[in-house]
Structures are given as C-alpha cells and as structure tokens.
Amino acid sequence: MDAKELSVDTLGKLRAAGNDITKVVNQSIERGWTGLFELKDQPKTAPSGGKFNASEAMRRRREERGGEQEPVEDENVIDV
C-alpha cells in the first residue's frame, strides 16, 4: 500500500467514525502535520454515505468564510 492509498483508507475510517474529511485534511495542513487524524475540538457529524465531492466541499468552505473567495497561489496547488 502506498502513501496515497493509505491516506484514502485513513480518511474512509475517519469519515465512518463521523469526522468531516474536508476538515480532517484542513486540520492536518493548518497544523503542519504529516498524517491525517481525528478532528480536535470539533463535533463529529454523521457520514453522508456518498463519495467525496470537491466542488461541494469548496462551496461549503466558502459559505463558512462568509462567501469570500480564497486567493489562489501556486504554492497552494497540490498535484495528485
């Protein structure tokens, strides 16, 4: 199992445990972690049962920030 498969597997387990996987990834990035971990100081939500939808996650994040558009910088782009 490579790092990508391991991360997807970990996200699946965290999602099944009620963690919002978008918030899990953001938490790891914001705290400079190299792994994916259960949310700290966040209430858990029930899993939606569907696949991860990046567009929907970005829309929700924009709403959480009051509709602000985040600046795009080359250093923030991750090729997968």
One Martini backbone bead per residue (centre of mass of N, CA, C, O) as a GRO file, in nm:
protein
   80
    1MET     BB    1   0.096   0.038   0.025
    2ASP     BB    2   0.061   0.356  -0.036
    3ALA     BB    3   0.019   0.676   0.066
    4LYS     BB    4  -0.246   0.727  -0.085
    5GLU     BB    5  -0.401   0.473   0.010
    6LEU     BB    6  -0.367   0.526   0.312
    7SER     BB    7  -0.516   0.799   0.319
    8VAL     BB    8  -0.787   0.698   0.209
    9ASP     BB    9  -0.832   0.490   0.433
   10THR     BB   10  -0.824   0.689   0.670
   11LEU     BB   11  -1.058   0.868   0.574
   12GLY     BB   12  -1.272   0.646   0.582
   13LYS     BB   13  -1.252   0.593   0.889
   14LEU     BB   14  -1.310   0.884   0.982
   15ARG     BB   15  -1.586   0.907   0.845
   16ALA     BB   16  -1.721   0.660   0.990
   17ALA     BB   17  -1.668   0.822   1.276
   18GLY     BB   18  -1.777   1.137   1.191
   19ASN     BB   19  -1.579   1.284   1.012
   20ASP     BB   20  -1.477   1.560   0.839
   21ILE     BB   21  -1.259   1.532   0.578
   22THR     BB   22  -1.202   1.826   0.516
   23LYS     BB   23  -1.121   1.900   0.810
   24VAL     BB   24  -0.894   1.698   0.838
   25VAL     BB   25  -0.711   1.811   0.617
   26ASN     BB   26  -0.700   2.104   0.719
   27GLN     BB   27  -0.580   2.041   0.994
   28SER     BB   28  -0.312   1.921   0.892
   29ILE     BB   29  -0.218   2.168   0.736
   30GLU     BB   30  -0.242   2.391   0.961
   31ARG     BB   31  -0.045   2.204   1.166
   32GLY     BB   32   0.182   2.042   0.999
   33TRP     BB   33   0.105   1.763   0.932
   34THR     BB   34   0.171   1.416   0.800
   35GLY     BB   35  -0.119   1.340   0.890
   36LEU     BB   36  -0.433   1.176   0.972
   37PHE     BB   37  -0.680   1.301   1.206
   38GLU     BB   38  -0.877   1.343   1.438
   39LEU     BB   39  -1.072   1.573   1.544
   40LYS     BB   40  -1.018   1.874   1.711
   41ASP     BB   41  -1.258   2.048   1.863
   42GLN     BB   42  -1.495   1.872   1.712
   43PRO     BB   43  -1.780   1.786   1.596
   44LYS     BB   44  -1.948   1.521   1.496
   45THR     BB   45  -2.065   1.364   1.200
   46ALA     BB   46  -2.257   1.219   0.990
   47PRO     BB   47  -2.235   1.028   0.738
   48SER     BB   48  -2.342   1.061   0.398
   49GLY     BB   49  -2.257   0.801   0.191
   50GLY     BB   50  -2.081   0.944  -0.006
   51LYS     BB   51  -1.879   1.090  -0.204
   52PHE     BB   52  -1.635   1.294  -0.257
   53ASN     BB   53  -1.691   1.658  -0.308
   54ALA     BB   54  -1.508   1.920  -0.396
   55SER     BB   55  -1.717   2.136  -0.474
   56GLU     BB   56  -1.884   2.114  -0.214
   57ALA     BB   57  -1.654   2.177  -0.017
   58MET     BB   58  -1.594   2.461  -0.131
   59ARG     BB   59  -1.874   2.580  -0.082
   60ARG     BB   60  -1.880   2.539   0.225
   61ARG     BB   61  -1.626   2.702   0.284
   62ARG     BB   62  -1.730   2.969   0.174
   63GLU     BB   63  -1.969   2.991   0.370
   64GLU     BB   64  -1.794   2.988   0.632
   65ARG     BB   65  -1.644   3.266   0.508
   66GLY     BB   66  -1.879   3.450   0.378
   67GLY     BB   67  -1.806   3.415   0.051
   68GLU     BB   68  -1.515   3.408   0.022
   69GLN     BB   69  -1.248   3.428  -0.187
   70GLU     BB   70  -0.974   3.250  -0.239
   71PRO     BB   71  -0.661   3.273  -0.290
   72VAL     BB   72  -0.443   3.190  -0.559
   73GLU     BB   73  -0.153   2.988  -0.522
   74ASP     BB   74   0.099   2.795  -0.630
   75GLU     BB   75   0.184   2.681  -0.337
   76ASN     BB   76  -0.130   2.551  -0.302
   77VAL     BB   77  -0.078   2.338  -0.515
   78ILE     BB   78  -0.192   1.997  -0.568
   79ASP     BB   79  -0.068   1.713  -0.708
   80VAL     BB   80  -0.233   1.379  -0.779
   0.00000   0.00000   0.00000
